[in-house]
Amino acid sequence: MNLMGLFRSPQNELEKGGKQPKNPQEESHEITMTCPKCGTQTPVSELWDTQNVCRCGHHFRMTARQRISFLADEDSFTELDGDMTSRDILDFPNYENKLKSARLATREKEAVICGTLRVEDEPCAVFCMDPHFMMGSMGTVVGEKITRLFEYATEHRLPVIGFTAAGGARMQEGILSLMQMAKTSGAVRLHSDAGLFYLTVLTDPTTGGVTASFAMDGDIIMAEPDAMIGFAGARVIEQTIRKKLPEGFQRAEFLLEHGFIDLITPRSHQREVIAQLLRMHDAEKQGVCTEKAEEETEGEA
C-alpha cells in the first residue's frame, strides 16, 4: 500500500469535495445595454420584456420588426414589397459596401418595413423605419415602399400607422432621394382625400427630409418621450442664426409645448392608444354613422 498517496494535495475541485464543474451556460454573460440617461446596465432579455425601455424611462431605439411584434395582434402581420432593395444607381463611392454592411448588421433588405396588421382587431397598414439600417435614411426604395403602402391602403380603405426613425434623405442617391419627399407626400394626400386616417409616431431620431415630408403629414402626430425631432441639426442652426438655442430644442416635449405635435405617448401605452385612435377614425363605421344621421334628419323633416 502506498501511504504517500494518502497525504497528496487535492489536484482539482472533484478531489476537494466532489464539487461539480460549472455549466458553461452559467459562466456566459448575457449582453447588456447601458442607459445613456441613468447609466444602468440592463440585460437585453429584461429590456425585451419592457419594450426596450429602461427603468428610468429612457426609450432605447428599436428595430422595425421589434416594433411590429409589440404592436401587432398575434399572426396578423403580412409584409408588402419585402424583396425591394437599394442599389448604387449613381456609382457613389463605397455606397455598395455600406449597403452590404447594413444588410448584414440588421438582416433586413431596406431601412423600412411595410405591411398590414391588426391592432386589437383593428385592421391597418403600417410602415416602420429602422434606425439601425444606415440611420433609417430615405433612399429611392424607402420612398417607393412607403408610397406603395399608401396606394395599397387607399385602394383597400385602410388607415396607415407610420413609425418614423430617420437621419433624413440618403445622400448617396442625391436628388433622387430628395424626390421621395414630394412623392410620399403626394401619396399621403391622395390617402387623405379618400377620407382615410393617417397616424405618425415620431421616434428618436426623426430628422431631415423625412421630417420635412411624410413624418409631419399625419392627421394626428404622436411622439415618444425625449425623441429628437427636427430638420437641420442644432449645431447647424446655431451657426446659421448665430444664437444659442433654447434648452431641449428639437425634443418631443419642446415640440408638444409649441404645437408641432399632438401628444407624447410612452411605449408601454402606445398599442392601447393606437387601437383607440383606429376605432375612433374607422372610415367604414364613420360612413355608416353619417348615413344613419342623414336618414334621421330626413325623417324629422
N, C-alpha and C positions, 0 to 999 in steps of 0.2 A: 504493500500500500504506500502510495506517495503522499506522506504527511505534508509536504511543502505545498501541495495544491490547496490544502485547507486554509492557508494563510495568504493566498493570492488575492490581490486587489481586484474588485469588480471591474470588468472591462467595458460594460455597456449598461443601458437602462434596464434591460431584461435581467441581467445578473444582479443589479442593485435591489430589485424587489419585484420583478415581474411587470413593470410598467409598460403598457403597450405603446408602440410608436404612434405619433400623431397622424391623423388623417391628412393627406396632402391638401385636401379642400379646406380644412380648418386653418391651415397655415397661410393660405392665399388671402390676400387683402382685397376687399371689394373696392371698386373705383368710386371715388368720392368727388364732389364738386364743391368748390369754395365760394361762398356767397360774397359778392363784392360789397354788399351793404353792411353785414354784421360779422363777416369773417368766419362763420361757422362752416365746418366741413361736414357735408351730408352725403350718405351713401346714395348712389343712383337709384337703387331699389326703393328707398324711402321717398325720394323725390317723385318717382313714378306714382306712388300712392297719393301724393298731394298735388298731382298735375304740374310738377316742376315748379312748385312754389316753396320757398324757404320758410322756416318757422317765423322769421321776422317779417314776412310778407313780400320779400323780393321775388319777382317773377323772372325765372330763368327763361332763356329763349328755347323754343321747341321746334322740332322738325314738323314738316307738313303732315306726315302720317300720324304723328303723335296727336296733333290737334284733331284730326279726323276721328281717331279712335276714341278720344274723350267726348267728342260731340255727337257722333252718330249712334242711332239705335243699332243693336246687335245685328250683324249681317245685312245692313241696309245700304252700305256704300257700294256704288258702281262707278268705276273710273271711266272718264271720257278722254279720248285723244292721248292715252298714256304712252304711245310709241313715238310721239313727236320729240325731236331733239335738235339742238342748235348745231350749226356748222360754221366754219370760218369763211363767211361769204366775202370778206374784204381782204383776206390774206393778212390779217393783223398779226404782228409779231407775237409769238408764244401763246396765242389765243387757243389753238387746238390743244396744247398741253394743259392749259388752265381748265378747259372743259373736261378733259380726261381725268384730271385730278379731282374735280368737283364730283364727277360721276362715281369715282372710286370711293371718295370720302363719305358721300351721302347715300350711295346705292340708288340714286334717282337719275332720271334722264334729263330733267329740267328743274328750274327753280320754282315751278308752280305745279300743283296737282289739282285737277279739276274733276268734278263728277256730280253725282246725285246721291242723296241720302235722306233719311228721316230723322227728325229730332222730336222725341216724344210723340211719334206717329205723324208729325207734320212734315210733308214732303218738301224738298227744296233742292236747288242746285247750289254747289259750293266750290269755291276755289281757295286754296291755301298756299301762300308763298312761303318758301323755305329759306331762312336767312343763312343757312349753312351751305347753300349752293351759290357760290360767287356772290355772297351777301344779298341773295334774293334779287339781284339786278334784273331789269326788264330788257330782254332782247326781243328779237322778232318772234321767236317761238313762244315766249311768255305772253306777249301781246296777242298773238294769234290764238293761243289756247283760251285765254280769258274772253276774247271776242267771240269765239265759237261757243263758249259756255253760255254767254248772254243770248246768243242767237238760238241756242237749243232751249234755254229757259223761256224765251219769248214764244217760240213755237209750241212748247208744251205747257205754257202758262204756269211757270214755276217761279217762286221768289228766289232771289240769289243772296247767299251769305258769303261775304268775301273777307278773308283774313290776310291783311297786308303785312309784309315784312320785307323791306327793300332798301338797298343803298341807292336806288334811282335807276336811271337808264344805263344800259350796258355800253360803255364807251367803245368796246371792241367792235361794235356794229354801227357806230357812227350815227348818221342821220336816219338810217333805217330803224334804229332803236327809238329815236325821238318820235318817229312817225307813229309809234304804237300808242302814244298819248292821245292823239286825235282819233285813232281807230277804235280803241277801247271805249273812249268817252262817247263816240257815236253809237256803239252797240248798247251802252248803258242808257242812252237817250231813247232808243227805239224800244227797249225793255220798259222804260218808264212810261212812254207814250201808250203802251199796251195796258197800262193800269196795274203794273206788277211792282212788287215790293223788292227793294234792294237795301240790305244792311251791311255796312262795312265795320269790321273790327280791326282797329289800328293797333298793331303790336310793335314792340321795340326791335329794330328801328323802322320807321316808315318815313322815307325821305325822298328828295329829288323828284324826278319825273313821275313817279308813282303817286306821290302826294299831290302833284300838280294835275293829276288826271283822275283815274277811277277811284282812288282811295278816298277822295273828298266828294265824290258824286253820290254817295248813299242818301237814301231818304232819311235814314237815321244813322248817325255816326257814333259808334261806340269805341272806347279805347281801354286798354289795360292800364293798371296803375303804373305811374312813372315811365310810361313808354315815351321814347324820343320821337317827336313828330315835327317835320318841318320840310323846307325846300333846300336852301343852301345851309351849309354848316355854320355854327355860331361864330367861329373864328373869321370866316369869310365875311359874314355880315358886319361884324365889329370893324374889320379892316375897311369895309366899304363905307359905312356911315360914320366911322371914327367916333363911336360912342360905346360905352360899356352897356351890355345887355342886362336886363333885369334877372334876378335870381330865379332859377328854374325855367328860364326861357326855353321853349320847344319841348317841354314836358307836358304830359297829358293833363295834369292838374292846372297848369297855366292856361292851356288852350280851352279847357272847360270854363274856367273863370272868365275868359274873354270871348266866349260864344262861338268858338270854332268847332267844337264837338258837342254832342248832346248828352252823353253820360259816360262814366267810368265804371266798369264792372270787373271785379276780381274774377280770376279764372274759375274759382270754385262755384261761382253763381252764373257763369256765362251760359251754360246749357239751359238752365231754367229760364233765364231772361230771354234768350234767343227763341225758345219754344213759345213763350208767351207772346213775343212780338210777331212770330209767324202766325199764331192763332188770330191775333188782332188784325193782321193785314191779309188774311186769306181772301184772295181775289174772288173765288167762286162763292164763298159764303157771303161776302160783301155784296156780290151781284144779286144773290137770292134775297138778301135783306132789302136791297134797293127796290127790286121788283115788287116785293110784298108791300113796302111803304107806298109805292106808286099806286098799287091796286087799292090799298086802303084809302088813299087820298081821293082817287076817282070815285070810290064807293060813297064817300062822305059828300062829294059834290053832287 
